[in-house]
Amino acid sequence: MATILKVTQNALMGVVAIALTAGWRPVGVFAAATVVNVVLALGLAALLFGGFSVT
């Protein structure tokens, strides 16, 4: 059990180290892609279901 925890801890520290080395650029790219995907999804939903009504 202790070995699994140690491996997990080392993996998390590695991910954090990579993120710190990469800087904020990947975070910005991910955020921009998220915004674009949400806008496209809402636009597509409006086109597909714009005339839909429940009676």
PyMOL commands that set and color helices and strands:
alter all, ss='L'
color gray80, all
select helices_A, chain A and resi 2-22+25-49
alter helices_A, ss='H'
color red, helices_A
deselect
rebuild
show_as cartoon
